[in-house]
Amino acid sequence: MLFYSTKHQSAPADLEEVVMQGLPPDNGLYMPDVITPMPAGFWEEIDRLSFPEMSYRFAQQLLQDSIPPDVLRRIVYDAVNFEAPVVKLSEQLACLELFHGPSLAFKDFGARFMARMMAYFVQHARQKLYILVATSGDTGGAVAQGFLGTPGIEVIILYPSGKISELQEKQLTTLGNNITALEVQGTFDDCQHLVKQAFLDQELRSRLNISSANSINLARLIPQAFYYIYAWAQVKNTGKPVVFCVPSGNFGNLTAGLLAKRMGLPANHFVAANNANDVFTHYHRHGQFLPRPSVQTYSNAMDVGNPSNLQRIQDLYGNNLENIRKDVSAYSFTDAQTITAMQHAYSRFGYVMCPHTAVGYLGINAYFEQHPQPNAMGIFLGTAHPAKFLDVVEPALQITVPIPQNLQALANRQKVATPMSTHFADFKEYLEGR
């Protein structure tokens, strides 16, 4: 099986090249050449399968003959070794909790899967592999945990100074070993731009073997589809049509859900919930994609002003916005609305959520207000543990949030990060010095 670039200016690539290179030379994004729906029997028996088993079958169908089945099974079963429960709040609302992995964020699924796949492919590499990753908050911690101690791989994480929570920062600056953090004096978009420039610099790439761990890498995105099918399996016996609401920043998470739908997931609709960085919402409503510098919000992992994965969504729908609108609605919300939503969910259901999850809660409620469906089940994605955002959650709810042990262990560790400007020349010089 081969993979093509969304810009269609690069030659098709095999899975190893897709995973190890991250981006095609034409600066598009890789997509599978063929997307074959799962057989009907899969959806009929899915509620009798374990989470790892359904994930393996889904991945095998998508990747076809790109990787030996026994290798893929081992990768999936090792990566998907924690739960993603659907927690019911009411007859119509439920939260898909995706924060039960090592870094307490949904990105653990993608990072663990990708780390194991890269470890398999790097066995054949002649030189060390450098993973470059830009983070707006949660990606960095998940990638750091996923790749920690992986032989033959060095991870370099770029994060925006002063724009992520203290515990998020500790997750990427205190591990050491093969994990290095660069504190960029700019925004997430500046971090992402530096990474993209590195991939497009042929001189640099001739000297260093580099790849990406952002959702621009297809290996990060594929396993994010797993928890959509697992969520549907958990509510299948209700017989209710399902609407997923996805807190969205760089749009890898939504893309994964739409990929699962293309493969047969019986989801009725998707809702993209933005914070004040509402580039996609504007595109959805007005047909114009106008990237702009991101602004800082309480839901910082979604502070993205130029979402990369929109390319993939457009590609999935033949660059036809009307077709996208049939499957996806879009809303955006302010920080004030986010705080109010957190308070509402706590007072009504006793449920504590992080700011990102609260944006998803707002999105699903807004959708049902506009499109009343009393018999539908709205599942909003719980993307991170509330303890990662104590500075927002505790004042908003006037409570003390228990901190999981693995986060407590980081609290007293010393931050180690290298300052970095937003100039590519400085970043290139740093990389060449490696």
N, C-alpha and C positions, 0 to 999 in steps of 0.2 A: 504494500500500500504506500502511496506517495502523498505528499502534502504540498499545497500551493500557497503562494503569497496573495494576500488580499489585493495587492497592487498589480499582480500579474506581470511583473517585470523581471522576476527571478525564475531560475529553473526550478522545477519540482524537487523536493528533498525527501529523503527517507527519515524514519523516526529518529535515528541516532543524530543526524544532522539537525533536525528540528529541536531536539532536546538540548544538544550540546552547543548549538549556535544561538539559540534563543530567537534572534531576529533574522529574517531574510535580508540579503544585500540591498534590496530596493526599499527597505524601511517599512514594508508592510507587516502583516502578521500572518503566521502560518495557520492554515485550516486543512482538515482532512479532505482528500480528493473526493471521497464518497462517504456519505452518512447513511448507513443502513438501519432502519428501525428495528427494534427488538421484536422477536416473534411474539404473537398474541399470547402464547402460553406463558411467557415470562411474566406478564402483568397479572395473569390469572393465579399464578402460584407464588407471587412475590412476597406475600405476607407469611409464607412458610419458609422463606430463606433467611439466613443470617445476613447481617449488614455486610460483612466482608464478602460473602458468597455472591450476593446480588451485585455488589460493586465490581467484583471480578468478571462476572458474566457481561455486565454492561461495558467494561473496559475492553474485554476481548472482542465484543461485537464492533466497537468503534475502531479499535486499532488493527483488527483483522490479523494478518500474518506479519505485522511489523516487529513483533518481539515473541520469542518462544513462550507458549502458554504456561509452562511450569515456572518460568522466570516471572511472568506477569502475575501469576497467582501468588507467588512468594512476596512480591513487591506490595500487592494490594493488601494481603492479609497482615503484613507487617505494619503497613501505614495506617490502615483502618482498624485500630485496636482499642478504640474508645467509643463511647456512646454518643448519639445525637438525638435525644428524646424530644418528642412533640409534647409540650406541656400545655394542657387545656386550661384556658382562663374562663371561657364561657361556652355556650352552645355554638357560637359562631367564631370565636377567636381562640387561637393557639399560638404558642411561640415554639419555633424549632430551635432548641438550644444547641449552639455549635461551639460552645466554649468549654468543653470538658477534656480537651487535649492538653499537652504539656505547656503551651504558652497561653492557654485560656482564651483563644480566639479562633474563629472559623478558618483562618488561614493555615492552621495546623494540618488540615487535610491535604491541601495542595503542597505544602512545604515537605511533609513527610514522604508523600508519594514521589515527588520530584527528586528529593535527595536520594532515595533508593534507586530510582531509575538512572540518575546520573552516576551513582556509584557503580551500577552495572556497566554502563557504557564507558566510564573512565578507565576501566580495566584495560581497554585497548589503546588508551591515549599514551603518547610518548612523553608528554610534559604535564606539569601540574595544571589543573583547571582552576580558574579564578571566577567565582560567582559574583557578579555585580548586582546589587539590589537597592532600589530606591524605596523608601518606606514613608508613609504618612502616619504611621503608628504601629499597626498590628503585624504587617508583613514582616518587618525586621525581626521581631521576637520569634515569630513562627519559623522563619528561615534559619535563624540562629540555632534554635532548638533542633530543627530538622536535620541540619547539616553538621552539628557539633561533633567533632572527632572523626568525621568521614575521611578516610585516607585518600590522599591525592587531590583534595579539594580545599581551596582557601575561599572564605566568604568575606566580601567587603560590602558593608551596609552603609548607605548614605541616608542621613535623616536631617530634617530641617531643625536648626537650633531654636529651642524655646517654643516649639510648636507641637510637641507630643507630651504626654503625661509623664510624671517622674518615674512611675513604675514601668511604663512602656520603654523609657530610656534605659532603665536599669536592665531590662531584658536583653538589650542588644549591646550594652557597653561593659558588662561585667563578666562575661563568660570566658574571654581569653581563648586559649587554644588556637583553633583555626578560624576564629571569628574576629574581624576588625571592624570598628565603627568609625565613620567619618562624619563629623558634625558640620553640616553645610550652613553657611551664613545666608540662608534664603528660604524659599518655600519648597514644598514637595515637588512642584512642577520643575523647579530648578534642579532638584536631585534627579528627577526622571530624565530631564534634558541632558544632564551630564552622562548618564548611563547610555542613553540612545546615541549620543555623539561618540562615545567610546566604541560602540558596535559599528558605527559607520566609518571609523578611522582605520583605513586599511593598513597603514603603517604600524599602528598599535597592534592590530590583530595579527600581523605577521610575526610579531615578537611575543605576544601573550595569547594563551589559550583561554578565551573568556566566554562566559555564558551569563544568562539572566535568570533570576528567581522571581521576577515580577510576573504578574498575570499576562504580560506580553509573551511569556513562555507557555506554549500549549500544555506542557507537562504539569504546570501549576493549575491550569484551568480545568483539565479533564476530571480530576478527582473531586472538584467542587460540584460536579453533576451528581456524584454518588448520594449526597445527603438529600437531594430533592426526591430521588426515587425511594429512599428510605423513609422520608417523611410521608410520602403518599402511601407507602405500605402500612405505616402505623395507623392511618385514618381510613384505609380502604373499606373496612367493614362498616363504617358509618353510612356509606353509600352517598355521601354528600359531594357535590362538585367542589373542587379545591381552587382557591386563588392564593398565589404566593406573593408576598410583599417583600422586596429586597432593598435594604438600606444600601445605597449605591454611591461609589466614589469613582474608581477607575473602571467599573462595570464588568470586571471579570466574573463576579458572582452572578449577575443577571445573565451574562452570556452563557455561563454553564447551565443555568436553568433552562434557557431557550434551546440549548443544544440537547438537553435531556428531552424536552418537548418534541424536538425534531426526530428523536429516536423513539417516540411513542409515549412518553410520560403523559398520563391523562390529566394534565393540569388545564383548567378552564381559562385561566388568565394570569398575567403577571403585572405587578405594580412596582415601578421604580420610584423609590423614595429618596429624594435629594435633600441636603441641607441648603444653606445659602449659596453654595456652589452649584447653581441650578442650570448649568450649560445644557444638560440633556433635556431637562424640562422645557427650556426655551426652544430647543431643536424640535422636540415632540409637538409643541403647540404651534410653532411658527414656521417650521421647515428650514430654519437656518442654524447651522452649527457654527457658533462663534466662540472659540476658545478664549479664555481670558485668565489673568493671574488669579490664583486661588485666594480665598479669604479664610482667616482662621475662625473656627467654630468649636463648640463643645464636642461635636462628633468629628474629631480631628482626622481620623483615618479615612474620612470621606472628603477631605479638603483637597479636591482635585479640580483644576480648571480646564484641563485638556484630556478628558478620559480616553485612553488608548483603545480600549476594547469596543468603542463604538464602531470601529472599522469592521470588527467581526460580526457585530449585530447587523450592520448594514449589509454585509456580505451574505449572511444567513437569509436575509429577506430580499435579496436581489436589488439592493439599494433603492427599495421602494418604501417610503415612509408610511404610506397608507397601509401596507401590509404589516409593518411594525406596530402601528396603532391598533390593529385588530387583536394583537396578542399582548400588548404592553400599554399600560396607562402610566402617567408620570405626574408627580407632585413634588413640591419643595416646601421646606419649613424653616422657620427661624429658630435661633437659640431659645428665645422666650417660649415658643410653642413646644420645643423639645423638653424644657424643664416642666412645663405644665403637663405634658404627656406622662413624664416620669411620675409626677405627683398623682395624676389621675389613676394610673395603673396600680400604684401602691395603695391608694385609699380605697379603690374599688375592689381590687383582687388580692391585695397584699403581695404584689409581685414587684420585685426590685429589678430594674433594668439599667443598662448602660445608655449613654446618650445616643449611640448609633442604633441600638435596638429600639429606643424610643422613637426615632425617626421612622423606623419600619412600622411601629404601632400606629403612629400618626397616618402613615400612608394607607394602611389597610382600612382604617376607620374612615378616612376621606373617600376611599374608593366605594365603600359600602353606602356611604351617605349619598353619593352621586348615582350609584347603581345598586339599589336595594335588592338583596338576594337572601331572603330569610332562611333558605335551606342550604346555603353555601357555607363552607368552612374556610375562613381566612387564616392562613399561616404566615406570620411575619417572622423573619429570621433574627434570632438572637445572636449577634455576631461576636460579642466579647463579654467577659465576666465583668459585672459592675465594680468589682474591687480594683480593676485597672484604672478606674476613673473616680477615685475617692474625692478628689477636689471638686468634682461636679455633683456626684451622687449624694454624698453625705449632707452638704448644705441644703440641697434641694429637698431631701426627704426628712432631714432632721433625725437621722439615725446613724448608728455605727455599723458599717458593712464589714462582716468578718472577712479577713484576708486569707485566702488559701495558703497552705504551707509553702508551696513552691514559690509563691510571690514573697512571702515573709522572708524566705531565705535570701532573697536578692536585696532586701531593703538596706542592709548594712554593708553590702559590698561596695567597693570603690569604683566609680565610673572611670573608664579609660576610653577616651575618644580623641581622634586627631582633627583639629579644626581644618576646614576646607572652604575655599572661596567658591563662587559660582562660575568662575572662569575655567573653561575646558583645558586650557594650557596648563593650569596648576594641577588639575586632576590627572591629566595625561602624564605630567612629570612625576607625580606620585606613583602612578601605576608602573611606569617604566623603571622606577627605583626599586620595585618589588623584585 
